[in-house]
């Protein structure tokens, strides 16, 4: 009997000697307890993750490029982080290194299955389990409902790019004019030696060279801002610039002529009569609800110190600039901040990876929003120049009681300049204003975004690696993405047609009146991709459907708030009738200043429809909007309307003989 017990103990001790020390036997209350060999965690995992295998990390390669190193790494922490950024495959190596990516990366990088005994390093944050080994990954796969669904339309449903002009200018900034034309301004020294720095495109005259009208600016508009004024002629204002007097520059253009009819007006500027209080390079601008122009941030000149303040145009009597701590603290990653008026009347601003709401009178901070998610392995990634993403206001629908949504896509990281592959969205004034992250089909820095008349958005241009600036980005992103906010989160993106033209630093995209997207510019100065004169359009699928266009006539183009405006329509039975209003926009550096999309209420009887205009200036700031009628998915050609008048009396501004004024 004693001999049998002794042999049993010896046998147990022999097998225990083969186990890792941390899993050796323990004696408790006189009983010998034998623990199982340590393995990868396979139960108690978050969500729908499942363990797959131990796999190799090929020499000199990474299976997955997004690496997170932490001494608290466990399967749970790693998988949760990967899932929150939309990655459906994850691996853990050397006990503390978490990697996120996609299952297709395994074969693409030449990884193969390895013996389970190769993954033998304890998890840094939980030594009960193994987390990979030396050049070995414990691989996990998300097996539940997909974290994202991208669609891949084909043929006409993917839209297409078309080249419309060889161009005459390498634009820095483009603006849609209320005269049915499009203004282009360029930085000095970009194009031909005799370039005047400004042109206007009449697309109705293409392909004739007469489609381009030469214009002139006096100082360098390099990295300036533009918006369309709410005065009765829709003058365009351009603010700031590169150095010297140009940083103080205020330039005005009164759009004239019409499609097919040349204009004669030009940019007007005189720094001795009108200038900013502070010099600004890379500022942003917006029309406030009171009709004044808010100018925010920038730097004092080319690669110079921050200009951490804001100012108002026209300058109120005795008013100076207003210092903002957050502009000082986050310089130089906050340039060209994203601005928007909110339905409360307050002001939203997003910069670097932060956002806040400002009081429109004293500009104090009312609320600081949660920090924006960045990269899965780098919370310090940013969304504004030079870590440049692009922002849009999501559609507002009658009766305009829902909180306004903000969408920001793309960006990059500091240092390594890894372009982001996600969009984030929030409703700043909602009770829950946390950011929602949606993964994009590809990485993108320096994207451009523009709204379409049907409530969707195009994401175009940019690069898959790098940051904004000359020679700082590689691997042009030639693909267009359609974002449809009416679909469920993480199912909103469709991979559309490709262009053949690299659109990198200083590229633009704005909506045309016929529903196409005007795509222009690129000044990478990288020795690989050319400075780009050529002008393209992206043709959305609704224009390739073969459906006839609706049309409309309207007598009243000067609207008040909460009014009833009749229009006469010609519909073709394509579906539900809607109308949309899209704000006059200026595009530069991923910032589409003036963009806003509203769907006012409309009722129709026969060929007469009645639009109920938006209720107030907070929902719909005063200014110029393109009005579209939609017959099902097909938009009409737009007509320009103005709403809210000219509350700041900009029609009588500025003083001085150098500027032509339209009056009130």
C-alpha positions as CSV (number, residue, x, y, z in Angstrom):
1,X,0.0,0.0,0.0
2,X,2.8,2.5,1.0
3,X,4.8,1.4,-2.0
4,X,1.9,2.2,-4.3
5,X,1.4,5.7,-2.9
6,X,5.1,6.4,-3.1
7,X,5.2,5.4,-6.8
8,X,2.2,7.6,-7.5
9,X,3.9,10.6,-5.9
10,X,7.1,10.0,-7.9
11,X,5.1,9.8,-11.1
12,X,3.4,13.1,-10.4
13,X,6.7,14.8,-9.6
14,X,8.2,13.6,-12.9
15,X,5.4,15.1,-15.0
16,X,5.4,18.3,-13.0
17,X,9.1,18.7,-13.7
18,X,8.2,19.0,-17.4
19,X,5.8,22.0,-16.8
20,X,6.8,25.7,-16.7
21,X,7.8,26.8,-13.2
22,X,4.8,29.1,-12.8
23,X,2.5,26.1,-13.4
24,X,4.2,23.7,-11.1
25,X,2.3,21.8,-8.4
26,X,1.1,23.2,-5.1
27,X,0.5,21.5,-1.9
28,X,-2.5,22.7,0.0
29,X,-4.1,21.0,3.0
30,X,-2.1,17.9,2.5
31,X,-3.3,17.3,-1.1
32,X,-1.2,17.5,-4.2
33,X,-2.8,19.8,-6.9
34,X,-1.6,19.5,-10.5
35,X,-2.3,22.5,-12.8
36,X,-2.7,22.4,-16.6
37,X,0.1,23.7,-18.8
38,X,-0.2,27.4,-19.7
39,X,-1.8,28.1,-23.1
40,X,-3.2,31.0,-24.9
41,X,-6.5,32.3,-23.4
42,X,-9.4,30.6,-25.2
43,X,-12.3,31.3,-22.9
44,X,-13.7,34.4,-21.3
45,X,-12.7,36.5,-24.3
46,X,-14.5,39.8,-25.0
47,X,-17.2,39.9,-27.7
48,X,-17.0,37.4,-30.5
49,X,-13.3,36.9,-30.5
50,X,-11.9,33.3,-30.9
51,X,-8.4,32.0,-30.6
52,X,-7.1,30.6,-33.9
53,X,-3.5,29.5,-33.7
54,X,0.1,30.3,-33.0
55,X,1.6,31.8,-36.2
56,X,5.0,32.9,-37.3
57,X,6.3,36.5,-37.7
58,X,8.4,36.3,-40.9
59,X,11.9,37.6,-40.7
60,X,12.1,41.4,-41.4
61,X,8.3,41.7,-41.7
62,X,5.3,42.5,-39.6
63,X,2.1,40.5,-40.0
64,X,0.2,43.5,-38.7
65,X,1.6,47.0,-38.7
66,X,-0.3,48.5,-35.7
67,X,1.7,47.7,-32.6
68,X,0.8,48.5,-29.0
69,X,3.4,47.7,-26.3
70,X,2.3,47.5,-22.7
71,X,3.3,45.8,-19.5
72,X,-0.3,45.2,-18.8
73,X,-1.1,43.4,-22.1
74,X,-3.6,40.6,-21.9
75,X,-5.8,39.0,-24.6
76,X,-8.7,41.0,-23.3
77,X,-6.9,44.4,-23.4
78,X,-5.5,43.7,-26.8
79,X,-8.7,42.4,-28.4
80,X,-10.8,45.2,-26.9
81,X,-8.5,47.9,-28.3
82,X,-8.4,46.3,-31.8
83,X,-12.1,45.9,-31.9
84,X,-12.7,49.5,-30.9
85,X,-10.9,50.6,-34.0
86,X,-12.6,48.2,-36.4
87,X,-9.8,45.6,-36.7
88,X,-11.1,42.0,-36.9
89,X,-7.7,40.2,-36.4
90,X,-5.3,40.6,-33.6
91,X,-2.1,39.0,-32.4
92,X,0.1,39.1,-29.3
93,X,3.8,38.6,-29.4
94,X,6.6,38.5,-26.7
95,X,4.0,38.7,-24.0
96,X,3.6,42.4,-24.2
97,X,3.2,43.4,-27.8
98,X,-0.4,43.7,-29.2
99,X,-0.9,43.9,-33.0
100,X,-4.1,44.8,-34.8
101,X,-5.1,44.3,-38.5
102,X,-7.0,42.0,-40.8
103,X,-6.9,38.2,-41.4
104,X,-5.8,38.7,-45.0
105,X,-2.6,40.2,-43.8
106,X,-1.4,36.8,-42.6
107,X,-1.0,35.2,-46.0
108,X,0.0,38.5,-47.6
109,X,3.0,38.7,-45.2
110,X,3.9,35.1,-45.6
111,X,3.0,34.0,-42.0
112,X,2.3,30.3,-41.4
113,X,1.0,28.2,-38.5
114,X,3.6,27.3,-35.9
115,X,3.5,24.7,-33.1
116,X,1.5,25.8,-30.1
117,X,4.6,25.2,-27.9
118,X,6.3,28.1,-29.8
119,X,3.9,30.6,-28.3
120,X,5.2,30.1,-24.7
121,X,5.7,33.6,-23.2
122,X,3.4,34.6,-20.4
123,X,1.1,37.6,-21.0
124,X,2.6,40.6,-19.3
125,X,-0.7,41.5,-17.7
126,X,-1.8,37.9,-16.8
127,X,0.7,35.2,-16.4
128,X,-1.9,32.5,-16.4
129,X,-1.9,32.6,-20.2
130,X,0.6,32.7,-23.0
131,X,0.8,35.7,-25.3
132,X,2.9,34.6,-28.3
133,X,6.6,34.0,-28.2
134,X,9.8,35.0,-29.9
135,X,8.7,35.9,-33.4
136,X,5.5,34.1,-32.8
137,X,2.0,35.5,-32.5
138,X,-1.0,34.2,-30.6
139,X,-3.6,34.9,-33.3
140,X,-7.3,35.8,-32.6
141,X,-10.1,36.4,-35.0
142,X,-13.4,38.3,-34.7
143,X,-16.1,35.8,-35.7
144,X,-19.3,37.6,-34.9
145,X,-21.3,40.2,-36.8
146,X,-18.7,42.1,-38.9
147,X,-17.3,45.2,-37.3
148,X,-17.7,47.0,-40.6
149,X,-19.3,46.4,-44.0
150,X,-18.0,48.3,-47.0
151,X,-19.7,48.0,-50.3
152,X,-18.0,47.8,-53.7
153,X,-20.3,49.2,-56.4
154,X,-19.4,48.5,-60.0
155,X,-20.1,50.2,-63.4
156,X,-22.2,53.3,-63.2
157,X,-23.0,52.7,-59.6
158,X,-19.3,53.4,-58.8
159,X,-19.4,56.8,-60.4
160,X,-16.5,57.9,-62.5
161,X,-13.8,60.6,-62.9
162,X,-13.7,62.7,-66.0
163,X,-11.0,65.2,-67.1
164,X,-12.7,68.5,-68.1
165,X,-9.7,70.8,-68.5
166,X,-5.9,70.9,-68.8
167,X,-6.1,73.9,-66.5
168,X,-4.2,77.1,-66.3
169,X,-3.5,77.3,-62.5
170,X,-2.3,75.1,-59.6
171,X,-4.9,76.3,-57.1
172,X,-4.4,76.6,-53.4
173,X,-8.2,77.2,-52.8
174,X,-11.4,77.0,-54.8
175,X,-14.8,78.6,-54.1
176,X,-18.2,78.1,-55.7
177,X,-19.5,81.5,-56.8
178,X,-23.1,82.7,-56.8
179,X,-22.6,83.7,-60.4
180,X,-22.4,80.0,-61.4
181,X,-18.6,80.0,-61.8
182,X,-15.7,78.8,-59.7
183,X,-12.8,80.9,-58.4
184,X,-9.3,79.5,-58.1
185,X,-6.5,81.3,-56.2
186,X,-2.8,80.1,-56.0
187,X,0.2,80.7,-53.9
188,X,2.8,83.0,-55.5
189,X,5.5,81.1,-57.4
190,X,3.5,77.9,-57.9
191,X,2.6,78.1,-61.5
192,X,4.0,79.8,-64.6
193,X,6.3,82.9,-63.9
194,X,3.6,85.2,-65.4
195,X,0.7,83.8,-63.3
196,X,-1.5,86.4,-61.8
197,X,-2.5,84.2,-58.8
198,X,-6.2,84.0,-59.5
199,X,-8.6,82.8,-62.2
200,X,-12.3,82.1,-62.6
201,X,-13.7,79.1,-64.4
202,X,-16.9,79.2,-66.4
203,X,-17.5,75.4,-66.8
204,X,-20.3,76.1,-69.4
205,X,-17.6,77.3,-71.9
206,X,-15.3,74.2,-71.6
207,X,-13.3,72.9,-73.4
208,X,-12.7,76.4,-74.9
209,X,-9.7,78.3,-73.3
210,X,-12.2,81.2,-72.9
211,X,-13.7,79.2,-70.0
212,X,-10.8,80.7,-67.9
213,X,-10.8,84.3,-66.9
214,X,-7.6,85.8,-65.6
215,X,-7.9,87.7,-62.3
216,X,-5.4,89.3,-60.0
217,X,-4.4,89.4,-56.3
218,X,-1.9,91.8,-54.9
219,X,-0.4,89.7,-52.0
220,X,0.4,86.1,-51.6
221,X,-2.7,84.0,-50.6
222,X,-0.6,81.0,-49.7
223,X,-2.5,79.2,-46.9
224,X,-5.3,81.7,-46.6
225,X,-9.0,81.2,-45.7
226,X,-12.2,82.1,-47.7
227,X,-15.9,82.3,-47.2
228,X,-18.9,83.7,-49.1
229,X,-20.4,86.8,-47.5
230,X,-24.2,87.0,-46.8
231,X,-24.3,90.4,-48.6
232,X,-26.8,90.7,-51.5
233,X,-24.2,89.9,-54.2
234,X,-22.4,87.0,-52.5
235,X,-19.0,88.6,-52.4
236,X,-16.1,86.2,-51.6
237,X,-13.6,87.2,-48.9
238,X,-10.1,85.8,-48.7
239,X,-8.1,86.3,-45.4
240,X,-4.5,85.9,-44.4
241,X,-1.5,84.6,-46.3
242,X,2.2,83.7,-46.2
243,X,4.4,86.6,-45.1
244,X,4.6,90.3,-44.6
245,X,1.5,92.3,-45.7
246,X,-0.1,89.1,-47.1
247,X,-0.6,87.7,-43.6
248,X,-2.8,90.7,-42.8
249,X,-4.5,90.6,-46.1
250,X,-8.3,90.9,-46.6
251,X,-9.3,90.4,-50.3
252,X,-12.8,90.8,-51.7
253,X,-14.3,89.7,-55.0
254,X,-17.8,90.6,-56.2
255,X,-18.9,87.7,-58.5
256,X,-20.4,89.0,-61.7
257,X,-21.4,87.7,-65.1
258,X,-23.2,84.4,-65.5
259,X,-22.5,81.0,-67.2
260,X,-21.6,81.9,-70.8
261,X,-21.4,85.7,-70.0
262,X,-18.0,87.0,-68.9
263,X,-17.6,89.1,-65.8
264,X,-15.3,92.1,-65.4
265,X,-14.9,92.4,-61.6
266,X,-11.6,91.4,-60.0
267,X,-10.2,90.9,-56.5
268,X,-9.9,94.1,-54.5
269,X,-7.3,94.6,-51.8
270,X,-5.5,97.5,-50.1
271,X,-3.6,96.7,-46.9
272,X,-3.4,100.4,-46.1
273,X,-7.3,100.7,-46.0
274,X,-8.3,97.3,-44.6
275,X,-6.3,94.6,-42.9
276,X,-6.5,92.0,-40.1
277,X,-5.5,93.0,-36.6
278,X,-3.0,90.1,-36.5
279,X,-1.1,88.5,-39.3
280,X,-2.4,85.0,-40.0
281,X,-1.0,82.0,-41.9
282,X,-3.3,78.9,-41.9
283,X,-6.4,80.6,-40.3
284,X,-10.0,79.5,-40.6
285,X,-13.1,81.6,-41.1
286,X,-16.8,81.3,-40.8
287,X,-20.0,83.4,-41.1
288,X,-21.5,83.8,-37.6
289,X,-25.2,83.9,-36.9
290,X,-25.1,87.7,-36.6
291,X,-23.6,87.9,-40.1
292,X,-20.1,88.9,-38.9
293,X,-17.0,86.9,-40.0
294,X,-15.1,85.0,-37.3
295,X,-11.4,84.5,-38.0
296,X,-9.6,81.9,-35.9
297,X,-5.9,81.0,-35.2
298,X,-3.1,80.5,-37.6
299,X,0.6,81.4,-37.2
300,X,2.2,84.8,-37.4
301,X,3.9,83.9,-40.7
302,X,5.6,81.1,-42.5
303,X,6.6,78.5,-39.9
304,X,6.5,81.2,-37.3
305,X,5.0,81.3,-33.7
306,X,1.3,80.7,-33.1
307,X,-1.3,83.3,-33.5
308,X,-3.4,81.9,-30.6
309,X,-6.4,84.2,-30.8
310,X,-9.4,85.1,-32.8
311,X,-10.9,88.3,-34.3
312,X,-14.1,89.6,-35.8
313,X,-14.8,91.2,-39.2
314,X,-16.0,94.0,-39.5
315,X,-14.0,94.9,-36.4
316,X,-16.4,96.0,-33.6
317,X,-15.6,99.4,-32.2
318,X,-12.8,99.1,-29.7
319,X,-12.5,95.3,-30.0
320,X,-9.2,93.6,-30.0
321,X,-8.3,90.0,-30.5
322,X,-9.4,87.3,-28.0
323,X,-6.7,85.0,-26.7
324,X,-7.4,81.2,-26.7
325,X,-5.3,79.0,-24.5
326,X,-6.1,75.9,-26.5
327,X,-4.6,77.4,-29.7
328,X,-1.4,78.2,-27.8
329,X,-1.1,74.8,-26.2
330,X,-1.8,72.7,-29.3
331,X,0.3,74.7,-31.8
332,X,1.5,73.7,-34.5
333,X,-1.1,70.9,-34.8
334,X,-4.3,73.0,-34.7
335,X,-3.9,75.0,-38.0
336,X,-7.0,75.5,-40.2
337,X,-9.3,74.5,-37.3
338,X,-12.8,73.2,-38.2
339,X,-15.5,75.8,-37.3
340,X,-19.3,75.5,-37.3
341,X,-22.3,77.4,-35.9
342,X,-24.5,75.1,-33.7
343,X,-28.3,75.1,-33.4
344,X,-28.0,76.6,-29.9
345,X,-26.2,79.6,-31.4
346,X,-22.9,78.5,-29.9
347,X,-19.8,77.8,-31.9
348,X,-18.1,74.4,-32.5
349,X,-14.4,74.2,-33.1
350,X,-12.3,71.1,-33.7
351,X,-8.5,71.3,-33.7
352,X,-5.6,68.8,-33.4
353,X,-7.5,65.9,-31.6
354,X,-9.7,68.1,-29.4
355,X,-13.0,69.9,-29.7
356,X,-14.9,72.4,-27.7
357,X,-18.0,74.7,-27.8
358,X,-17.5,78.5,-27.5
359,X,-19.8,81.2,-26.4
360,X,-20.5,83.4,-29.5
361,X,-20.3,86.7,-27.6
362,X,-17.3,86.4,-25.3
363,X,-15.8,83.2,-26.9
364,X,-15.3,81.5,-23.5
365,X,-15.4,77.8,-23.5
366,X,-18.9,76.4,-22.6
367,X,-18.0,72.8,-23.0
368,X,-15.0,70.7,-23.8
369,X,-15.8,67.5,-25.7
370,X,-14.2,64.2,-25.1
371,X,-10.9,63.7,-26.9
372,X,-11.1,62.3,-30.5
373,X,-9.9,58.8,-31.0
374,X,-6.8,58.8,-33.2
375,X,-4.9,55.7,-34.3
376,X,-5.4,52.4,-32.6
377,X,-1.8,52.5,-31.3
378,X,-1.4,56.3,-31.0
379,X,-4.0,58.5,-29.2
380,X,-1.9,61.5,-30.1
381,X,-2.9,61.4,-33.7
382,X,-4.5,64.6,-35.1
383,X,-7.1,65.8,-37.5
384,X,-6.1,69.4,-38.5
385,X,-3.1,70.7,-40.4
386,X,-0.4,69.4,-40.6
387,X,-1.9,66.1,-39.5
388,X,-4.6,67.0,-42.0
389,X,-8.0,65.3,-42.1
390,X,-11.3,66.8,-43.4
391,X,-14.6,67.7,-41.7
392,X,-18.3,68.0,-42.7
393,X,-21.5,68.9,-41.0
394,X,-23.9,66.0,-41.3
395,X,-27.4,66.8,-42.8
396,X,-30.0,68.7,-40.8
397,X,-33.7,67.7,-41.4
398,X,-36.9,69.5,-40.7
399,X,-38.2,70.2,-38.1
400,X,-34.5,70.7,-37.1
401,X,-34.9,69.5,-33.6
402,X,-32.2,66.8,-33.7
403,X,-28.7,67.7,-32.6
404,X,-26.3,68.6,-35.3
405,X,-23.7,66.0,-36.2
406,X,-20.0,66.5,-37.1
407,X,-18.0,64.1,-39.3
408,X,-14.2,64.2,-39.4
409,X,-12.3,61.7,-41.6
410,X,-8.6,60.9,-41.9
411,X,-5.6,62.6,-40.4
412,X,-2.1,61.4,-39.3
413,X,0.2,60.8,-36.4
414,X,3.0,63.0,-35.1
415,X,6.5,61.8,-35.9
416,X,6.1,58.7,-37.9
417,X,3.2,60.3,-39.9
418,X,1.1,57.2,-40.2
419,X,-2.1,58.2,-42.0
420,X,-5.3,57.4,-40.2
421,X,-7.8,54.9,-41.6
422,X,-10.9,56.1,-39.7
423,X,-13.6,58.7,-39.4
424,X,-15.0,60.0,-36.2
425,X,-18.4,61.7,-35.6
426,X,-20.2,63.4,-32.7
427,X,-23.2,65.4,-31.9
428,X,-21.6,68.1,-29.8
429,X,-24.7,69.4,-28.1
430,X,-26.2,65.9,-27.4
431,X,-26.3,64.5,-23.9
432,X,-23.9,61.8,-25.1
433,X,-21.4,63.6,-27.3
434,X,-18.8,60.8,-27.3
435,X,-17.1,60.2,-30.6
436,X,-18.2,57.3,-32.8
437,X,-15.4,55.7,-34.8
438,X,-15.8,54.2,-38.2
439,X,-13.0,52.4,-40.0
440,X,-12.3,53.6,-43.6
441,X,-11.4,51.2,-46.4
442,X,-7.9,52.8,-46.7
443,X,-5.6,55.2,-44.9
444,X,-5.9,58.8,-45.9
445,X,-4.2,62.0,-44.9
446,X,-5.0,65.3,-46.7
447,X,-8.4,64.1,-47.9
448,X,-11.0,66.5,-49.3
449,X,-14.7,66.1,-48.6
450,X,-17.8,67.6,-50.1
451,X,-21.5,67.2,-49.6
452,X,-23.8,66.0,-52.3
453,X,-27.4,67.2,-52.8
454,X,-28.8,63.8,-51.7
455,X,-27.3,64.0,-48.2
456,X,-24.3,61.9,-48.9
457,X,-20.6,62.9,-49.0
458,X,-17.6,62.3,-51.2
459,X,-14.2,61.6,-49.7
460,X,-11.4,62.1,-52.2
461,X,-7.8,63.0,-52.7
462,X,-4.9,62.7,-50.3
463,X,-2.2,60.1,-49.5
464,X,-2.0,56.8,-47.7
465,X,1.1,57.8,-45.8
466,X,2.6,61.0,-44.4
467,X,1.5,64.5,-43.4
468,X,0.5,67.7,-45.1
469,X,3.2,69.9,-46.5
470,X,5.7,69.9,-49.3
471,X,7.3,66.5,-49.9
472,X,5.8,65.0,-46.7
473,X,3.4,62.4,-48.1
474,X,3.7,59.3,-50.2
475,X,1.5,56.7,-51.9
476,X,-1.4,58.8,-53.4
477,X,-4.9,57.6,-52.5
478,X,-6.6,57.5,-55.9
479,X,-9.8,56.0,-54.7
480,X,-13.1,57.9,-54.0
481,X,-15.3,56.9,-51.1
482,X,-19.1,57.6,-50.8
483,X,-20.3,58.1,-47.2
484,X,-24.0,57.7,-46.6
485,X,-25.1,58.8,-43.1
486,X,-28.6,57.4,-43.6
487,X,-27.1,53.9,-43.3
488,X,-26.2,52.2,-40.0
489,X,-22.8,53.1,-38.4
490,X,-20.0,51.1,-39.9
491,X,-22.0,50.3,-43.0
492,X,-21.9,53.8,-44.5
493,X,-18.9,53.6,-46.9
494,X,-18.8,52.5,-50.5
495,X,-15.6,52.2,-52.4
496,X,-16.1,54.1,-55.7
497,X,-14.2,54.8,-58.8
498,X,-10.5,55.6,-59.0
499,X,-8.7,58.6,-60.6
500,X,-5.4,58.4,-62.4
501,X,-4.2,61.8,-61.0
502,X,-2.4,62.1,-57.7
503,X,-4.1,64.8,-55.6
504,X,-1.9,65.6,-52.7
505,X,-1.0,68.8,-50.8
506,X,-3.0,71.8,-51.9
507,X,-5.8,69.8,-53.6
508,X,-9.5,70.7,-53.5
509,X,-13.0,69.4,-54.1
510,X,-16.3,71.4,-54.2
511,X,-19.8,70.8,-55.4
512,X,-20.9,72.1,-58.7
513,X,-24.4,73.3,-59.5
514,X,-25.1,70.3,-61.8
515,X,-24.3,67.9,-58.9
516,X,-20.8,66.9,-60.0
517,X,-17.8,67.4,-57.8
518,X,-15.0,69.7,-59.1
519,X,-11.6,68.2,-58.3
520,X,-8.5,70.3,-58.7
521,X,-5.0,71.0,-57.5
522,X,-1.9,69.3,-56.1
523,X,1.4,70.9,-55.3
524,X,3.4,68.1,-53.6
525,X,6.9,69.3,-54.5
526,X,8.1,65.8,-53.8
527,X,10.1,65.0,-57.0
528,X,7.7,62.3,-57.9
529,X,4.2,63.7,-58.5
530,X,3.7,66.8,-60.7
531,X,2.3,70.1,-59.8
532,X,-1.2,69.6,-61.1
533,X,-3.0,71.9,-63.5
534,X,-5.5,69.4,-64.7
535,X,-9.1,69.7,-63.5
536,X,-11.4,66.7,-63.1
537,X,-15.0,66.1,-62.0
538,X,-16.3,63.2,-60.1
539,X,-19.6,62.1,-61.6
540,X,-21.8,60.5,-58.8
541,X,-23.9,57.5,-59.6
542,X,-27.2,59.5,-59.7
543,X,-26.0,61.3,-62.8
544,X,-25.2,58.0,-64.5
545,X,-28.5,56.3,-63.8
546,X,-30.2,57.3,-67.1
547,X,-33.0,59.0,-65.2
548,X,-34.2,62.4,-66.4
549,X,-33.4,65.3,-64.3
550,X,-36.1,67.3,-62.4
551,X,-36.1,71.1,-62.9
552,X,-37.7,74.0,-61.1
553,X,-38.3,77.7,-61.3
554,X,-38.4,80.0,-58.4
555,X,-39.3,83.7,-58.1
556,X,-38.3,84.4,-54.5
557,X,-34.5,83.9,-54.0
558,X,-34.2,86.1,-51.0
559,X,-35.6,84.2,-48.0
560,X,-36.6,84.9,-44.5
561,X,-36.8,82.3,-41.7
562,X,-39.9,80.2,-41.2
563,X,-41.4,81.4,-44.4
564,X,-43.4,79.6,-47.1
565,X,-41.7,79.8,-50.6
566,X,-43.5,78.4,-53.6
567,X,-41.6,76.8,-56.5
568,X,-42.8,75.3,-59.8
569,X,-41.4,71.9,-60.5
570,X,-41.1,69.5,-63.4
571,X,-40.8,66.0,-62.0
572,X,-40.5,62.7,-63.7
573,X,-41.9,60.2,-61.2
574,X,-38.5,59.2,-60.0
575,X,-39.6,58.9,-56.3
576,X,-40.1,61.0,-53.3
577,X,-39.7,64.8,-53.8
578,X,-37.2,66.5,-51.5
579,X,-35.3,69.8,-51.5
580,X,-31.9,70.4,-50.1
581,X,-29.9,73.5,-49.3
582,X,-26.1,73.3,-49.5
583,X,-24.0,76.2,-48.2
584,X,-21.6,78.1,-50.5
585,X,-18.2,76.5,-49.9
586,X,-14.5,77.2,-50.1
587,X,-12.1,74.2,-50.2
588,X,-8.5,74.2,-49.0
589,X,-6.4,71.9,-46.8
590,X,-9.3,69.5,-46.1
591,X,-11.3,72.4,-44.7
592,X,-14.6,73.1,-46.6
593,X,-15.5,76.5,-45.1
594,X,-19.2,77.4,-45.3
595,X,-20.4,73.8,-45.9
596,X,-23.8,72.9,-44.5
597,X,-26.6,70.6,-45.7
598,X,-30.2,71.2,-44.8
599,X,-33.4,69.4,-45.9
600,X,-36.3,71.8,-45.3
601,X,-39.9,70.6,-45.3
602,X,-41.6,70.6,-48.7
603,X,-45.2,69.8,-49.8
604,X,-46.3,69.4,-53.4
605,X,-49.6,69.6,-55.3
606,X,-49.3,69.1,-59.0
607,X,-46.5,71.2,-60.3
608,X,-46.4,73.5,-57.4
609,X,-44.3,72.8,-54.3
610,X,-44.1,74.9,-51.1
611,X,-40.9,75.0,-49.1
612,X,-41.0,75.9,-45.4
613,X,-37.7,77.6,-44.9
614,X,-35.5,76.8,-41.8
615,X,-36.8,78.4,-38.6
616,X,-33.9,80.6,-37.5
617,X,-30.3,81.8,-37.9
618,X,-28.9,79.2,-35.5
619,X,-30.2,76.3,-37.5
620,X,-29.3,78.0,-40.8
621,X,-26.8,80.8,-40.6
622,X,-27.4,83.8,-42.9
623,X,-25.8,83.4,-46.3
624,X,-26.0,81.8,-49.8
625,X,-27.1,78.3,-50.4
626,X,-27.5,76.1,-53.5
627,X,-31.1,74.9,-53.7
628,X,-31.7,71.5,-55.3
629,X,-34.9,69.7,-56.0
630,X,-34.6,65.9,-55.9
631,X,-36.9,63.5,-57.7
632,X,-36.0,60.3,-56.0
633,X,-32.2,60.1,-56.1
634,X,-31.8,62.5,-59.1
635,X,-31.0,66.2,-58.3
636,X,-31.9,69.1,-60.4
637,X,-29.4,71.7,-61.4
638,X,-29.2,74.0,-58.4
639,X,-30.2,77.7,-58.1
640,X,-28.6,80.1,-55.6
641,X,-30.8,81.5,-52.8
642,X,-30.0,83.7,-49.9
643,X,-31.5,83.4,-46.5
644,X,-31.4,85.7,-43.4
645,X,-30.4,88.9,-45.2
646,X,-27.3,90.8,-44.3
647,X,-27.6,91.3,-40.5
648,X,-24.0,92.7,-40.1
649,X,-24.5,95.2,-43.0
650,X,-21.6,93.8,-44.8
651,X,-23.0,95.4,-48.0
652,X,-21.7,98.8,-46.8
653,X,-18.3,97.4,-45.7
654,X,-15.4,98.0,-45.9
655,X,-14.9,101.8,-45.9
656,X,-12.4,103.3,-48.3
657,X,-12.3,103.9,-52.0
658,X,-10.4,100.7,-52.9
659,X,-13.4,98.5,-52.4
660,X,-16.6,98.4,-54.4
661,X,-19.7,98.0,-52.1
662,X,-23.0,96.5,-53.1
663,X,-25.1,98.2,-50.4
664,X,-27.9,96.6,-48.4
